[in-house]
């Protein structure tokens, strides 16, 4: 009888392997070298590759599952693959794959997720769900619930970043605040970080992995290849097994907490300061909104439009120029100002259209 892999059995849980299984030799040798590090818990390989544009490499298919099964037999390590259809699920289970994951392009389709959930009923196969490509955690949460409703209780999450328009150092923006919200909804689920797809390159892998550890993630899924520069897919983000080992060793997986009295007292004192500052801060915001409402009354009485572009731009420019002096990032200040502006407009609009 097959023993089901427990996603909570180890922290950190390290999953690694090539983005794509390309050849039998490449797959087996990569897995051998990863196993030899003694740091990898699960071997992964892309068998079916859902590519954005047709014509690019879309995976080797079923024969890749045989290579992964051979790697499992040789190394003794469990295996994981991405599935997107019922046929993928059936084939993966037939070849003894231990963990399945649902990719970002599949998570966006409730119909596809439901088909996978139905195909897995009665198996309790471990399933990891990647966040959807767009920053929609309701869609992500919905995929989890569909699996749970099918009786699967060995479910986890993979954070691979979110697609968005605009310039960034990352291939997919981490948007850590959304992941924190997702964890608050499902605190019992294992959360794995995928720095390979967040970064899209090797430069920031260590930094993103450490951030994930600091945010109490439960592990990493990192792509590795014996010769990354010759990889058939996502060459720039894969690591050779030795570098994968360096990355894993370099991450500090901090403890949850400590009962040391000095720590507890210091933390409580600082938290009390934060509570007091928050109280004062929100009181000021409330006062600001009352002033905004009076502005709305004046604009209404004089039949003047709410938006005054020049005024708002001058406020933003003035505050942002103080970013360094305030020791706050420009991005943070702009985010706060935007939220204040939206609330102010909403209140003025309510007054002007009573």
N, C-alpha and C positions, 0 to 999 in steps of 0.2 A: 504494500500500500504506500502510495506517495506521501511524503511528509511535506506539509505546506510551509513555505518559508514565512517566518514571522518578521514583518517589517520593523517591529519594535525590539527585536532581539539584541541590537547593538547600536550604540551611538558613539562616534559617528559611523554611519553606514556609507561605505565608499563603493560606488558603482563605476566601472570604467571599461573601456573597450573602444574599438574603432567606430567612427561615425557610420561607416558602411562596411559590411563584409564584402570584400572585393574578389579575393581569391582564397582558396583553401590555405595556402602557405601563409599569406598575409594575416588571415584571421587567427590561425593556430599559433603562429609565432608571437603575434601581439599578445594573445591570451597567456601564452607561456611566460613571457617576460613580465607581464602584470602580476601573475600568480607568484613569480619568484620574488617580487618585492615584499610579499607578506603583508601588504597594506590594503589590498583590494578584497572586498567581500563578495562582490557579484560582478560577473562578466557581462558586458553588453555589446551588441552589434546591430547596426541597422540592416534589416533584411528587405523590407519594402520602404522605399524613400518617397514620400509625397512631396514632389518638387513643385515650385511655383510655376515654372515654365516647362511645358512638354518638350521632350527631346533631350533633356539632360539625364544624367544617370539616375535611374529610379530603383536601384537595388537588384540583387541577383535572384531574389525569390527563394523558393523552397530549398535549393541546394545549399544556400547559406545556413539554413536551420540545421542541416546535417553537419556542417563545419562547426557550428556552435555546440552541437551535441557532442562532437568529438573533443572539443576543448574542455567541456564539462567533465567528460569521462577521464581525460588526461590530468586535469588540474584538481578535480574534486570540488570546484567552485560552482555555485548556482549561476543561472543565466537569466538574462532579461532581454526582451525585444519590444519594439513598438508595434501595435496592431491598430488597424483602421477599419476592418471589416470582419464579418462573421467568419469568412474563410480564413482570414489571418489567425483568428483566435483558435479555430479548429486545428490548423496546421501547427501552430506554436505548441499547443498542448500535446499533440501527437508526438512531437519531437522532444517532449520533456522539458520545455522552457518553464522556469520556476516563477518568474515575475513578468507581468505584462505592463506596458504603459501606453496610455492614450495620448497621442501627440496634440500639439497646439491647434493644428488644422482640423483635427477631428473633434476636439472639445467644443469648437464653435457650432457643431451640428448636433442638436439634441436627438435627431432621428438616428444618427450614426452611433451616438453613445448608448441610446436605448437598445439598439441591435446588439451591441457588444455586451451590455448588461444581461440581456436575455440569453445570449449564447453562453454566458458564464454562470447562469443559475445552477445552484447545487454543487459547484466546484470549490467555492471559497478560495479561488486563485488570488494571490496578491496582485493588486492593480494600483498603479501610480497614475495620477491624472495631472497632465501638464496644464498650466494656465492657458486660456485662449490667447490668440495672437493679439486681439484688441483688449484694452484695459477694462474688462467687464467681469467683475468678480461674481455677479449674480449668475452668469453663464457658467463660470467655473464651479460655483457651489451647486448649481443644478446638475452638473455632470456627476458630482460626488453623490448627491441624493439619489439619482437614478441607479447607481451601482449599489448603494445601501438598500434601496427598496427591492433590489433583486436578491437580497439576502447575503450580499458580500460585506463582511466586516473587517477584511484585511486590506483596507484602502488607504492610500497615502497621496501626497501632493508633490508635484515638481514645479518649482518656480524657474521659468526660463526667460523671464523678461517679456516686455510688451512692445509691440510695434507701434510707432507713432511718427507723425510727420515732423521734421525738424532735424537740426544738426545735433549730434551727440557723440561722445567718445565710445559709446556702446552700440553694438548691433541692435540690441533690444533693450530698451530702458528698464532698469530694475524696478522702478516705482515701488520701493520698499514699503511705503505706507499702505499700498493695496494688499501686499502680502501679510502685513501685520493685521489688517482687517480680516483677511481670510482666516488667519490663525485664530483670531478671536471667535470666529464662527464655528471653527472645527478644532478646538484645542487638543482633542484626543488623537488627531491624525498625525502621522509622521510627515514631516516637511523636508523635502530634499531640494537643494539648490543646484541648478544647472548653469554654472559659470561659463561653460563653453558657448552656449547660445546667447547668453546675456552679452558677453564680450565680443564674440565674433573674431577674436584674435587672441594671441597668447599674452599680450602685454599686461592686461588687467586681471588675469585669472586669479593670481594670488590675492590681490586686493579684494576682489568680489567674494572669493571663498572665505576670507577672514571676516568680512562684513556679515556674511551668512552665519558664520559660527557665533559672532557677537550677538546676533539677533535670535539665537537659540534654535537655529535649524538643526535637523537631525542627521544630516549627511550631505554628500555631494555626488553628482553624476557628471563625470568629466570624460571627454573624448580623448582616446589615446591611439596612436598608430606607430608602427615600427619605422615608417618613413613618411612623416606628415606632409612634406613638400610634394610628394608624389601621390597623395591621397586623391581618390576620385570624387570626393565631396568634402566641403568645408575644411580644406587643407590648412588654412591660416589659424584655426582655433584648436587644432589637435596637438597633443604633446607626445613625445616618445615616452615609453614606460619609465625610464630613469627620471625624467623631468616630472612625470606624474607623481612619482614617489617623493621627490623634493617638495612639490606643492603640498602634498598631504602632510608631510612631516612639518612643514612650515606654518600650518594652521594651528592656532591656539584655541582648542575647544574648552572654553572656560566652564567652571562649575556653575550650577544654577544659582546657588546662594551659599551662605555660610552662617553658622550660629555664633560666630565670634562676637562677644558683647561689644567690643570696640567698634566693629563694623556696623552692627545693628544700631547702636546709639548715634553714630555719625550719619548713617543713612536716614534715620528718623528725623534728626535735626534739619538736615538739608531738605527733606521732603516737606517739613513744616514751613520752611522758608518759601518753597515753591508754591505751596497752597496759599500762603499769604499774598505772594506776588500775583498769582492767578486771580485771587479775589479783587485786588486793586486793578489789575489789567482789565477784567471784564466790567468792572464798575466804570472805568474810563471809556470803554467801548460803548456802554449803554448811554453815557452822557453824550458821546459823539453822535450817536444815532438820534438823540433828542434834538440836537442842533441841526442835523440833516433834515429832520422833519420840519423844523421851522423854516429852513431854506425852501423846502417843498411848498410850504404855505405861501411864501413870498413869490415864488415862481408861478404858482397857480393864480394868485391875485393879479399878477402882471402879465399872465398869458405867455410865459417864457418856457421854452423847452427844458426838459430835465438835463440832458447832456450838454455840458459846456467843455468841449474837447481841450481847449487850451488850458483851462484851469486844472483838469485832471492830469494832463501831461506834466505840468509844472510841479504838481505834488509828487508824482512818481520820480521825476528827475531830482528833486530836492532830497527825498528820502534815500534814493539809491546812492547818491553821492556821499552819503554818510555811512555806507555799508562797512567800509574798513574801520572807521572810527568806532562804530558800534560793535565791531567784531561779529557781524552777521553777513551771510552771503547775499549777493544781489538777487539770486533766484528766490531765496526765502522771503526777502522783503517784498519782492514783486508779487509773490503768491499771497502773502498776508494782505497787501494793499488791494489786490484784485478782489479778495473775499469781502473786505470792508466796502469796497466800491459797489459791488453787486448788491449787498444788503442795503446800502444807502440809497441806491437807485430804486430798489424794491419798495422801500418805505416812502420815498418821494412820489413814486408812481401811485401808491395806494392813496396818498393824500390828494393828489391832483385829479384823481378820477373817482372820488367818492360821489 
